[in-house]
Amino acid sequence: MSSQQRHTDATAVGNLLLYLPNFLCSLFVVGLVSLFFGDFAFLVILAWLASGAFVFHRPAESALARHLLRLRYPTPPERAKLEPVWREVTARAGVEGRNYELWVEDSDGLNAVAAAGHIVGVTRFAMNELPNGELAAVMAHELGHHVGGHAWSSLLGHWYAQPGRLAWRVLRGVTGVMYKVSRAFSCFGVVFFALFVGGIALATVSSLYGLPLLVLGMPYALAAVGRRAELRADQHAAALGFAPMLAAVLGKLHQQEQQGKAALAALNGGVPVEESPLSKLLSSHPDYYTRLHHLQPYLQSQRH
């Protein structure tokens, strides 16, 4: 593989570190489940730890692309459109393009995705409506996620967080049922339920050294790292000479967003629907003006 093929930049490392509390909570859950296997408990934990490699197995990646990302393999005409553009991008980046697989999403939105270790997907709209230069800029951006290690680190962190998230869903469902039962016993039942759940929560937080409290703040921290990863991927595409084309794509995305907001305002009687501060903190992408600001040095250098 080319020396430029893979890196693990600070954003990817930060992403993995932020998933650490989720991983430890999942390890605790897997450890509890493994107790049911007696002498094989240690093997269950080892199997779960080793399972992370499975998500980078090519058949597993294909299943991920099809069933979770709703992607499909391109048809021969689509491949004839995509492959020359992809070869141009990978040649500029100095990487081996055949190490990646091109996929298509049947969507009328302007979007693309980099996932796992080898998946690069674009929407049907991006493939058919964007000029080749702008399509190349989009694909160079997604390649930036792969080269920087953003795609594999996000998938790995998400994979190891699943047992903890599943346990949380089960616990939330059980407590919901218990709350409904407690209401049947009037105020005394509700007070008893609150004390019981509060005691369990306190015991869990103290026994896990406060990790559950950290997990509550993880979505905001991960979103911030995600926004940083988007800027890094933009810079990767811009450094390959696609800054003007990427700026044009961002302008089209911004226009689509404005049209969506106008449609929501029309449904709301003409009153604009304001995004809450919390939803902004949970956004995985920087706003249009932030991304354009970070592209300015590349745009100005190409003008001169």
QUIFEN-V993873 format. One record per residue. N is the residue number from 1. SS is DSSP state (hx for helix, st for strand, lp for the rest). Layout:
<<N,SS> <N,SS>>
//
This chain:
<<1,lp> <2,lp> <3,lp> <4,lp> <5,lp> <6,lp> <7,lp> <8,lp> <9,lp> <10,hx> <11,hx> <12,hx> <13,hx> <14,hx> <15,hx> <16,hx> <17,hx> <18,hx> <19,lp> <20,hx> <21,hx> <22,hx> <23,hx> <24,hx> <25,hx> <26,hx> <27,hx> <28,hx> <29,hx> <30,hx> <31,hx> <32,hx> <33,hx> <34,hx> <35,hx> <36,hx> <37,hx> <38,hx> <39,hx> <40,hx> <41,hx> <42,hx> <43,hx> <44,hx> <45,hx> <46,hx> <47,hx> <48,hx> <49,hx> <50,hx> <51,hx> <52,hx> <53,hx> <54,hx> <55,hx> <56,hx> <57,lp> <58,hx> <59,hx> <60,hx> <61,hx> <62,hx> <63,hx> <64,hx> <65,hx> <66,hx> <67,hx> <68,hx> <69,lp> <70,lp> <71,st> <72,st> <73,st> <74,lp> <75,lp> <76,hx> <77,hx> <78,hx> <79,hx> <80,hx> <81,hx> <82,hx> <83,hx> <84,hx> <85,hx> <86,hx> <87,hx> <88,hx> <89,hx> <90,hx> <91,hx> <92,hx> <93,hx> <94,lp> <95,lp> <96,lp> <97,hx> <98,hx> <99,hx> <100,lp> <101,st> <102,st> <103,st> <104,st> <105,st> <106,lp> <107,lp> <108,lp> <109,lp> <110,lp> <111,lp> <112,st> <113,st> <114,st> <115,st> <116,lp> <117,lp> <118,lp> <119,st> <120,st> <121,st> <122,st> <123,st> <124,hx> <125,hx> <126,hx> <127,hx> <128,hx> <129,hx> <130,lp> <131,lp> <132,hx> <133,hx> <134,hx> <135,hx> <136,hx> <137,hx> <138,hx> <139,hx> <140,hx> <141,hx> <142,hx> <143,hx> <144,hx> <145,hx> <146,hx> <147,hx> <148,lp> <149,lp> <150,hx> <151,hx> <152,hx> <153,hx> <154,hx> <155,hx> <156,hx> <157,hx> <158,hx> <159,hx> <160,hx> <161,hx> <162,hx> <163,hx> <164,hx> <165,hx> <166,hx> <167,hx> <168,hx> <169,hx> <170,hx> <171,hx> <172,hx> <173,hx> <174,hx> <175,hx> <176,hx> <177,hx> <178,hx> <179,hx> <180,hx> <181,hx> <182,hx> <183,hx> <184,lp> <185,lp> <186,hx> <187,hx> <188,hx> <189,hx> <190,hx> <191,hx> <192,hx> <193,hx> <194,hx> <195,hx> <196,hx> <197,hx> <198,hx> <199,hx> <200,hx> <201,hx> <202,hx> <203,hx> <204,hx> <205,hx> <206,hx> <207,hx> <208,lp> <209,lp> <210,lp> <211,hx> <212,hx> <213,hx> <214,hx> <215,hx> <216,hx> <217,hx> <218,hx> <219,hx> <220,hx> <221,hx> <222,hx> <223,hx> <224,hx> <225,hx> <226,hx> <227,hx> <228,hx> <229,hx> <230,hx> <231,hx> <232,hx> <233,hx> <234,hx> <235,hx> <236,hx> <237,hx> <238,hx> <239,hx> <240,hx> <241,hx> <242,hx> <243,hx> <244,hx> <245,hx> <246,hx> <247,hx> <248,hx> <249,hx> <250,hx> <251,hx> <252,hx> <253,hx> <254,hx> <255,hx> <256,hx> <257,hx> <258,hx> <259,hx> <260,hx> <261,hx> <262,hx> <263,hx> <264,hx> <265,hx> <266,hx> <267,hx> <268,lp> <269,lp> <270,lp> <271,lp> <272,lp> <273,lp> <274,lp> <275,lp> <276,lp> <277,hx> <278,hx> <279,hx> <280,hx> <281,hx> <282,lp> <283,lp> <284,lp> <285,lp> <286,lp> <287,lp> <288,hx> <289,hx> <290,hx> <291,hx> <292,hx> <293,hx> <294,hx> <295,hx> <296,hx> <297,hx> <298,hx> <299,hx> <300,hx> <301,hx> <302,hx> <303,hx> <304,lp>>
//
